[in-house]
Amino acid sequence: MRHALTIDLEEFCQIHALTTTICRDDWDKFPSEVEHNTDMILEILSGKGIAATFFCLGWIAQRHKDLIRRIHALGHEIGCHGHVHQVIFQQSAQEFKNDVSTAKSILEDIIGEKIIGYRAPTYSITTRTMWALEILSELGFEYDSSIFPIVHDTYGIPDAPRVPYKHDEYGLVEFPLSTIKVGPLNLPFAGGGYFRLLPYPMVKLGITLLEYERTPFIFYIHPWEFNPHNPRVDTIPWFSRFRTYTGLSRTRSRFSRLIDDFRFTTARDVLTDHGLL
């Protein structure tokens, strides 16, 4: 069974935990690490012959066109992550549409190919922002991977389906972030901080349980998570610091172990495998 490997392409200074500390106007003042960090991922994937989906910010693509072309030339899928990593619940519908259409146009101009997949910054399609799905459909997207069926302090729709499905109202396929069901709760383990913080055997067990259910797993990670030398920002709350910095030194080794233990490809190909695209 093939699972989806996804990379959210962004700089460390753009993560949601830092939005109250680092102004968007200051992003260009930080040394860019996205190419160096992404090259580590590309090297690992090339060595294993694995294709992944890279959900890219338009802001990054404008400044690193050659990186986007290189990712695409290596056989990876390019998806859209919006333009300036703005959570949807802080945007109007028109602001959201402008942001996403800008990013989509930039990415399509760079690779010369239609972008069909979208992931919201910080999984910010929630019950408050379901209207965003209609806009994504209008813009020509065919699938979304923004809904996390969990309880969380920032995002999540706890009662959303845990398996890939089609939004009948919008004609859009949803690839929700992976969880395992324990009693009434959906527990996250799909990547990012969960991947760094949880013991690896728990992650492996979660994927194995999904395979038993015949449910595809979707993994996500950010290039900055491969860099244990990210700038230290001590002005954010302690829990955000814990989630942001813990386990960075073991991301690369765990990632290599994960792609050895299971079969991975792009989100687009997995959805095609299951007859949804």
C-alpha positions in Angstrom: 0.0 0.0 0.0 1.3 3.4 -1.0 1.1 6.4 1.4 1.5 10.1 0.8 4.7 12.0 1.6 4.2 15.8 1.8 6.5 18.7 2.5 5.2 22.1 3.5 7.7 24.5 1.9 8.3 27.5 4.1 11.0 29.3 6.0 11.4 29.0 9.8 10.4 32.6 10.3 7.0 32.0 8.7 5.7 29.4 11.1 2.4 30.2 12.8 4.0 30.2 16.3 6.1 33.2 15.4 3.4 35.4 13.8 3.1 37.6 16.9 6.8 37.9 17.2 8.1 38.3 13.6 6.3 40.7 11.3 5.8 39.6 7.6 7.6 42.8 6.5 10.7 41.4 8.3 10.8 38.0 6.6 13.4 39.2 4.1 15.7 40.3 6.9 16.2 36.7 8.0 18.9 34.6 6.3 17.1 32.2 4.0 17.6 28.5 4.8 14.9 27.0 2.7 17.1 25.9 -0.2 19.7 24.3 2.1 17.1 22.5 4.2 15.1 21.4 1.2 18.2 20.1 -0.6 18.7 17.7 2.4 15.2 16.3 1.8 15.7 16.1 -2.0 19.0 14.2 -1.5 17.3 11.6 0.8 14.4 11.1 -1.5 16.5 10.9 -4.6 18.6 8.2 -2.9 15.4 6.1 -2.3 13.7 6.9 -5.6 10.7 8.4 -3.9 8.4 11.2 -5.2 6.7 13.5 -2.8 4.2 16.4 -2.8 5.7 19.8 -2.0 3.0 22.3 -0.9 4.8 25.6 -1.7 4.3 29.2 -0.6 4.0 31.6 -3.5 6.3 34.0 -1.4 9.0 31.3 -1.4 8.5 30.5 -5.1 8.9 34.2 -6.1 12.4 34.3 -4.4 13.5 30.7 -5.2 12.2 29.9 -8.7 15.2 27.6 -9.4 14.4 25.6 -6.3 10.8 25.1 -7.4 11.9 24.1 -10.9 14.5 21.7 -9.4 11.9 20.0 -7.2 9.5 19.6 -10.2 12.3 18.3 -12.5 13.1 15.6 -10.0 9.6 14.2 -10.4 7.9 15.6 -7.3 4.4 17.1 -7.3 4.1 20.8 -6.7 1.1 21.8 -4.6 -0.1 25.2 -3.3 0.3 26.4 0.3 -1.0 29.9 -0.3 1.1 33.0 -0.8 2.1 34.5 2.6 1.2 31.8 5.1 -1.8 33.6 6.4 -4.3 31.5 8.4 -7.7 31.5 6.6 -9.7 32.4 9.7 -7.9 35.8 9.7 -8.9 36.5 6.1 -12.0 37.6 4.3 -13.2 35.4 1.4 -11.8 37.9 -1.1 -8.5 38.1 0.7 -8.2 34.4 0.7 -9.1 34.1 -3.0 -6.5 36.8 -3.9 -3.8 35.1 -1.8 -4.3 31.6 -3.2 -4.8 32.7 -6.8 -1.6 34.7 -6.6 0.4 31.7 -5.3 -1.2 29.3 -7.8 -0.3 31.6 -10.7 3.3 32.0 -9.6 3.8 28.3 -9.2 2.1 27.4 -12.5 4.2 30.0 -14.4 7.4 28.5 -12.9 6.7 24.8 -13.7 4.4 25.2 -16.7 1.8 22.8 -15.3 -1.5 23.0 -13.6 -1.5 22.9 -9.8 -4.3 20.7 -8.5 -3.5 20.3 -4.8 -3.8 22.8 -1.9 -3.0 22.8 1.8 -3.9 25.7 4.1 -1.4 27.3 6.3 -1.7 25.8 9.8 -4.5 23.5 8.6 -6.8 26.5 9.0 -9.8 25.1 7.1 -12.1 24.6 10.1 -15.8 24.8 10.7 -15.5 28.6 10.5 -13.8 28.5 7.1 -15.5 25.8 5.1 -16.4 28.5 2.6 -12.8 28.3 1.5 -13.4 25.0 -0.2 -15.9 26.6 -2.7 -13.2 29.1 -3.6 -10.6 26.4 -4.1 -13.0 24.6 -6.4 -13.6 27.8 -8.4 -9.8 28.3 -8.7 -9.4 24.9 -10.3 -8.0 22.8 -7.5 -9.0 19.1 -7.5 -8.0 18.2 -4.0 -7.4 19.7 -0.6 -5.3 18.5 2.4 -6.1 21.0 5.1 -8.6 19.3 7.4 -7.2 17.8 10.6 -9.9 15.7 12.3 -8.6 16.4 15.9 -9.2 18.7 18.8 -6.4 21.4 18.8 -5.9 24.9 20.2 -5.5 26.4 16.7 -7.1 24.1 14.1 -9.0 20.9 13.6 -12.5 19.5 12.9 -12.8 16.6 15.4 -15.8 15.0 13.7 -14.5 15.2 10.1 -14.0 11.9 8.3 -10.6 10.3 8.9 -10.3 8.8 5.4 -9.9 10.5 2.0 -13.4 11.5 0.7 -15.1 13.8 -1.7 -16.9 17.0 -0.7 -20.1 16.5 -2.7 -21.0 20.2 -2.2 -17.8 21.5 -3.8 -16.7 18.6 -6.0 -13.3 18.7 -4.3 -11.5 15.6 -2.8 -10.2 15.9 0.7 -7.1 14.1 2.0 -7.4 14.6 5.8 -4.3 14.5 8.0 -3.9 11.0 9.5 -5.1 10.0 12.9 -5.7 6.8 14.8 -9.0 6.4 16.7 -8.8 5.6 20.4 -12.2 5.4 22.0 -14.0 8.7 21.1 -10.8 10.5 20.3 -8.8 10.9 17.1 -5.1 11.0 18.0 -2.6 12.8 15.7 0.7 11.4 14.6 0.9 12.4 11.0 4.1 14.5 11.0 5.6 17.8 12.1 5.8 18.1 15.9 3.9 14.9 16.4 6.5 13.0 14.5 9.4 14.6 16.4 7.8 14.3 19.9 6.2 10.8 19.8 8.4 7.7 20.1 9.0 6.3 16.6 7.4 2.9 17.4 4.1 4.7 18.1 4.3 6.4 14.7 5.1 3.0 13.1 2.2 1.3 14.9 -0.2 4.1 13.8 0.7 3.6 10.1 0.4 -0.2 10.5 -3.1 0.2 12.0 -4.1 2.4 9.1 -2.8 -0.2 6.7 -4.9 -2.8 8.5 -7.9 -0.5 7.9 -6.9 -0.1 4.2 -6.6 3.6 4.9 -3.8 5.6 3.2 -1.5 7.5 5.6 -0.4 11.1 4.8 2.8 12.4 6.3 3.9 16.0 6.5 7.1 17.8 7.5 8.7 21.2 7.0 12.2 21.8 5.6 13.1 23.8 8.7 12.4 20.7 10.9 15.6 19.2 9.4 17.7 22.0 10.8 18.5 21.8 14.5 20.3 25.2 14.3 17.1 27.3 13.7 17.2 30.7 15.4 16.1 30.6 19.0 13.1 32.8 19.7 12.4 32.9 23.5 9.6 35.4 23.4 7.0 32.9 22.3 5.1 30.9 25.0 6.9 28.0 26.5 4.6 25.4 25.0 5.1 26.8 21.5 8.8 26.7 22.1 8.5 23.1 23.2 6.5 22.1 20.1 8.8 24.1 17.8 12.3 23.1 18.9 12.0 19.6 20.5 13.3 16.7 18.5 14.9 18.7 15.6 18.2 16.9 15.9 16.5 13.5 15.2 14.2 14.5 12.3 16.6 13.4 9.6 17.3 10.0 11.0 13.6 9.3 11.8 12.6 10.5 8.3 15.1 8.1 6.7 13.8 5.3 8.9 10.1 6.1 8.0 10.7 6.0 4.2 12.5 2.7 4.6 9.7 1.1 6.6 6.8 2.1 4.3 6.0 2.9 0.7 5.5 6.5 -0.2 4.6 8.6 -3.2 2.8 11.9 -4.0 -0.6 12.8 -2.5 -2.0 13.0 -6.1 -0.9 9.4 -6.9 -2.3 8.0 -3.7 -5.7 9.6 -4.3 -5.5 8.2 -7.9 -4.7 4.8 -6.4 -8.0 5.0 -4.4 -10.1 6.1 -7.4 -10.7 9.6 -6.0 -8.8 11.5 -8.8 
